[in-house]
Structures are given as C-alpha cells and as structure tokens.
Amino acid sequence: MITKVRNTISMAVLLMAIAFQLRAQEVAKQPLKVAVFIYPGVELLDFAGPLEVFSNVKGFDVFTVAPREETLTVMNKNIKLTPNYSIANCPPPDIIVLPGANTDGLMPVYNDTTVINWIRRVHKNTTYTMSVCTGAAFLSKAGILDGHSFTTHWAAIDYLQKETPKGTAMKDKRFVEDGKLLTTAGVSAGLDGALHLISKIKGKEEALTLARLIEYDKWNPDAGHVVGETAVTKKQGEKKSEVKKETKKNAAPASTGSKQEAIDPVCKMRVSKSGSITTLHQDKHYFFCSEFCKDSFIKTPEKYMAAK
C-alpha cells in the first residue's frame, strides 16, 4: 500500500514537472513586447525607425503607447497619430523605446511627473530600455542614467551631461549599450540602435539581412560603444568569427557557386541554400533571405514565379 502511494506521488510530481517545463517553453515562444512611446511633438523618424525595424522581424509584438488615449498631432501638425495604448493600460513591455523631440515637444513630457514615474516603474522589468535622440532626457529625469554611459543628439549631449552629473556622456557614437540601457544619437541613429538589439537577440546575420531588406546601407555594427567590451574581447570575437568562416569554407565542397546558392524570388537577393529560409511550392524548393520575403511569396507565389 505504501509503495503504491509513493508511486502515485512520484507520478504526480513528474506530471507537475512536465507541465511546468511545457509552460516555460510556451512562455519562451511568446513574442517580446516592444512599446514605442509617442507624444505630441515627437520626432517622426525617432519612433518610426525603430518601429520599422522591430515590426519586420518575427518574434516581436510592437505597439505604440502615449501619455493618454487621444489623437496626437506631430511633425509641425502635419501628421495625426492614434496610439494603441496609454500608459494607464499598456501591457508590460520587454523593450521600451523612448524617442525624442525638439524642445517644444520634449519639455511638456519631461515635466510630466506621471509619465516619468511610469518610465521609472516600467524600466525595472524591461529586458532592454532604449532611447533615441533627446529621448534620453526622459531617462535622465527618471534617474535611470545615473552611473551609466549614454549618448544623445550631438547638439544636446553637453546639456544632458550637465543634467546628469552622475552619468557619462559619450560623443561621436551612434549608440551606447550599458547593461540593459541602449541610448542612441540623433534621429536616424534609432535605426542603428534597433538593429543592434536585433543583432543581440536574433543574431548578426538576421540584423544584416533586415538592414538590406529596408535598404539601410549606412548601418555600421561597429559605430556604437558597448560598455565592458574591450578591444581584446572584441578582437577575440572577431577571431572566432573568422575561424567559423574559414571552417565553413574548408568544409564546403569543391563545386561551390551557383549550386550552393539561390536567388530569393521576392527581393532577388543571392542567398545560401544551406542557411536560408525555405518553402516548398509545386514540388520545388524556394529560398529566402528573411521571413518577410517568405511570407510575401506564400501569399502570391504566382506573382514572383512569373517575374523571372
């Protein structure tokens, strides 16, 4: 009888362990929530750049959040925006993006205690907290930049250093990563910061493919600064990468070239058959540079099959 009870208990514990494991796996598969903060006067490219990047990669749930649920007028009253959420009902984000604005657009939010308290509270549980351009001022006001290195628009960096005496401003950097904080230089640098995060989360190849997809040929992965990454560790990483490439090169058959490569039917990019995203259509394999191109092909394959 005792043995039977023990076996029953053991089985119950095993089933609970399996259930917890399955639940953990399910949670791991859930997309990362990316909250892009918008407000009256926000600079368009500051928030649209990162939004473009994160929205073009699978595994991210991207949405906008504003101080209040209302229609916003931005870019000299030329554009009206409707946020997905307000700070009162926004889902807890894994990544928050805080774009900047000129002084007139920035200061009302900078002086809004409710918004600054929300940023401070949300930051505690983010995986990454990112600012673009003068959006770093919100992090400064919340005390989040204290003890960290950061950057911002070149015209505002001296002012932000003065306002953040416990932090270290870094000039001439497209982005600065310090722990889970990622600050970027002005306007277009938000693209660089977002691509850097894609590189960290999804891998450098994914980020490079995306940069090509959105035709942002100005992205230089080495134009930023990662706190704690010394020249030695960076060189070691580059050496490992070179070894991997050399190993792959040596392992490749003598007949490399067209047989090992294919043309993405959507963007016409040349891709490797061995590492590409593929799909089977009418008993033929098609190879793609990204999930975006694959999805486009699946929706209307005849369109891309006809365009030889």
C-alpha positions in Angstrom: 0.0 0.0 0.0 2.8 2.4 1.0 4.7 1.6 -2.3 1.5 2.3 -4.3 1.1 5.7 -2.6 4.8 6.5 -3.2 4.4 5.6 -6.9 1.3 7.8 -7.1 3.1 10.7 -5.5 6.1 10.3 -7.8 3.9 10.2 -10.9 2.1 13.3 -9.7 5.4 15.1 -9.2 6.7 14.0 -12.6 3.5 15.3 -14.3 3.8 18.6 -12.5 7.4 18.9 -13.6 6.5 18.2 -17.2 3.6 20.7 -17.0 6.0 23.4 -15.7 8.5 22.6 -18.4 5.9 22.9 -21.1 4.6 26.1 -19.7 8.2 27.5 -19.6 8.7 26.5 -23.2 5.4 28.2 -24.2 6.4 31.4 -22.4 9.8 31.3 -24.2 8.0 31.2 -27.5 5.9 34.3 -26.8 6.9 37.3 -28.8 8.8 40.1 -27.0 6.6 43.1 -26.4 8.0 46.3 -27.8 6.4 49.5 -26.6 7.2 52.6 -28.7 6.4 55.7 -26.7 4.8 58.6 -28.7 3.5 62.0 -27.6 2.6 65.4 -29.1 5.6 66.8 -30.9 7.6 63.5 -31.1 10.1 63.4 -33.9 8.7 61.1 -36.7 11.9 59.2 -37.6 12.8 58.9 -33.9 10.0 56.5 -33.3 9.2 55.3 -36.9 12.8 54.0 -37.4 12.8 51.5 -34.5 9.1 50.6 -35.2 10.1 49.7 -38.8 12.9 47.5 -37.6 11.1 45.6 -34.9 8.0 45.2 -37.0 9.9 43.4 -39.8 11.2 40.6 -37.6 9.2 37.7 -36.3 9.2 37.3 -32.5 8.2 40.9 -31.6 4.8 42.3 -30.7 5.2 46.0 -31.5 2.7 48.7 -30.3 2.6 52.4 -29.5 1.8 53.9 -26.2 1.1 57.6 -25.3 0.6 59.5 -22.1 -3.2 59.5 -22.7 -5.6 57.8 -25.1 -6.0 60.7 -27.6 -5.2 61.6 -31.2 -1.7 63.1 -31.3 -0.5 65.8 -33.7 3.2 65.6 -34.6 5.7 67.0 -37.0 4.6 70.6 -37.1 0.9 69.5 -37.0 1.3 67.6 -40.3 0.6 64.1 -39.0 -2.0 62.7 -36.7 -1.4 59.5 -34.7 -3.6 57.3 -32.6 -1.7 55.3 -30.0 -2.5 51.6 -29.3 -2.4 52.2 -25.6 -2.0 54.8 -22.9 0.5 54.5 -20.1 -2.5 53.6 -17.9 -3.4 50.4 -19.8 -0.2 49.5 -21.6 0.9 45.8 -21.4 4.2 45.4 -19.5 6.8 45.7 -22.2 10.0 43.7 -22.6 11.5 46.5 -24.6 10.6 50.2 -24.4 11.6 52.8 -27.0 11.7 56.4 -25.9 12.1 58.8 -28.9 13.0 62.4 -28.7 11.6 65.7 -30.0 12.6 69.4 -30.2 12.4 71.5 -27.0 8.8 72.5 -27.5 7.7 68.9 -27.9 10.0 67.4 -25.3 9.6 69.6 -22.3 5.9 69.1 -21.5 6.5 65.3 -21.3 9.9 65.9 -19.5 8.0 67.8 -16.8 5.1 65.3 -16.6 5.6 63.5 -13.3 3.1 60.8 -14.2 5.0 59.9 -17.4 8.4 60.0 -15.7 7.2 57.7 -12.8 5.7 55.3 -15.4 9.1 55.2 -17.3 10.9 54.6 -14.0 8.4 51.8 -13.0 8.4 50.1 -16.4 12.2 50.2 -16.7 12.6 47.9 -13.7 11.1 44.9 -15.6 12.3 45.5 -19.1 14.8 43.4 -20.9 16.1 46.5 -22.7 15.3 50.2 -22.3 16.1 52.2 -25.4 16.1 55.9 -26.1 16.5 57.7 -29.4 18.0 61.2 -29.7 16.7 63.6 -27.0 14.5 60.8 -25.6 17.5 60.1 -23.3 16.3 63.2 -21.3 13.4 61.2 -20.0 15.8 58.6 -18.7 17.9 61.3 -17.1 14.9 62.9 -15.4 13.9 59.4 -14.0 17.4 58.9 -12.6 18.0 55.9 -14.8 21.1 57.2 -16.5 22.9 57.7 -13.2 26.1 55.5 -13.0 25.8 54.7 -16.8 27.3 55.8 -20.0 25.0 57.3 -22.6 24.7 59.3 -25.8 22.1 61.6 -27.5 21.9 64.1 -30.3 25.2 65.9 -30.8 23.6 69.3 -30.1 22.1 68.1 -26.8 24.9 66.0 -25.4 26.6 68.7 -23.4 23.3 69.8 -21.9 22.4 66.2 -21.0 25.8 65.7 -19.3 25.1 68.8 -17.2 21.7 67.5 -16.2 23.1 64.0 -15.5 26.3 64.6 -13.4 26.3 61.0 -12.2 26.4 59.6 -15.7 29.0 59.7 -18.5 28.1 61.2 -21.9 29.8 59.7 -24.9 30.2 61.8 -28.1 30.5 60.6 -31.7 28.8 57.3 -31.0 25.8 56.1 -33.0 24.7 54.1 -29.9 25.9 53.2 -26.4 24.9 50.0 -24.7 25.4 49.9 -21.0 23.8 46.9 -19.3 20.1 46.8 -20.4 20.3 50.6 -21.3 20.7 51.5 -25.0 20.9 55.1 -25.9 21.3 56.4 -29.5 22.5 59.6 -31.2 20.0 61.8 -33.2 17.0 60.8 -35.3 18.3 58.2 -37.8 20.5 56.6 -35.2 17.4 55.0 -33.8 17.7 52.6 -36.8 21.2 51.7 -35.7 20.1 51.1 -32.1 17.2 48.9 -33.1 19.4 46.8 -35.5 21.9 46.4 -32.7 19.2 44.9 -30.5 18.1 42.6 -33.3 21.7 41.5 -33.6 21.9 40.7 -29.9 18.5 38.9 -29.7 18.3 37.3 -33.2 21.9 37.2 -34.3 24.0 39.5 -36.5 23.1 37.7 -39.8 19.4 38.5 -39.1 20.2 42.1 -38.4 22.3 42.4 -41.6 19.5 40.8 -43.7 17.0 43.2 -42.2 19.2 46.2 -42.9 19.4 45.1 -46.5 15.7 44.5 -46.6 14.9 48.0 -45.5 17.8 49.3 -47.7 19.6 51.0 -44.8 23.0 50.6 -46.2 24.5 53.1 -43.7 24.3 50.7 -40.8 27.7 50.0 -39.3 27.5 47.5 -36.4 30.8 48.9 -35.0 29.7 52.5 -34.9 28.5 52.2 -31.4 30.0 51.5 -28.0 29.3 48.6 -25.7 30.3 49.2 -22.1 32.5 46.4 -20.8 33.6 45.3 -24.3 37.3 45.9 -24.5 39.4 45.9 -27.6 40.7 42.5 -26.6 37.3 40.8 -26.2 36.1 42.4 -29.4 39.2 41.1 -31.2 38.6 37.6 -29.8 35.1 37.7 -31.0 36.2 38.7 -34.5 38.8 35.9 -34.4 36.2 33.3 -33.5 34.0 34.6 -36.4 36.9 34.3 -38.8 37.6 30.8 -37.6 34.0 29.8 -38.2 34.1 31.3 -41.7 37.3 29.5 -42.5 35.9 26.2 -41.2 32.8 26.6 -43.2 34.9 27.5 -46.3 37.1 24.4 -45.9 34.1 22.2 -45.3 32.4 23.3 -48.5 32.5 21.0 -51.5 34.7 21.9 -54.5 31.7 22.7 -56.6 30.7 25.9 -54.7 28.9 28.7 -56.5 25.6 28.6 -58.2 24.8 25.0 -57.0 25.1 26.2 -53.4 23.3 29.5 -53.8 19.8 30.6 -54.9 18.1 33.8 -55.7 15.3 35.0 -53.4 12.3 35.2 -55.7 10.9 38.2 -53.8 13.9 40.6 -53.3 16.3 39.0 -55.8 19.0 38.7 -53.2 21.5 35.9 -53.6 21.2 33.6 -50.6 23.0 30.4 -49.4 20.9 27.3 -49.8 22.3 25.8 -46.6 21.3 28.6 -44.3 18.3 30.1 -45.9 14.6 30.1 -45.0 12.8 27.8 -47.4 9.4 26.7 -48.6 8.1 24.0 -50.9 5.7 25.1 -53.7 4.6 22.8 -56.5 7.3 20.3 -55.6 10.0 22.9 -55.9 12.1 24.4 -53.1 12.4 28.2 -52.9 15.0 30.0 -50.8 14.6 33.4 -49.0 16.7 35.9 -47.1 14.0 36.6 -44.5 10.6 35.5 -43.1 9.2 38.7 -44.6 10.1 37.6 -48.2 8.9 34.0 -47.5 5.5 35.3 -46.3 5.2 37.6 -49.3 5.9 34.6 -51.6 3.4 32.3 -49.9 0.6 34.9 -50.2 1.1 35.4 -54.0 3.6 32.8 -55.4 2.4 33.3 -59.0 3.4 36.9 -58.8 7.1 36.1 -58.0 7.3 32.9 -60.2 6.3 35.0 -63.2 8.9 37.6 -62.5 12.0 35.8 -63.8 
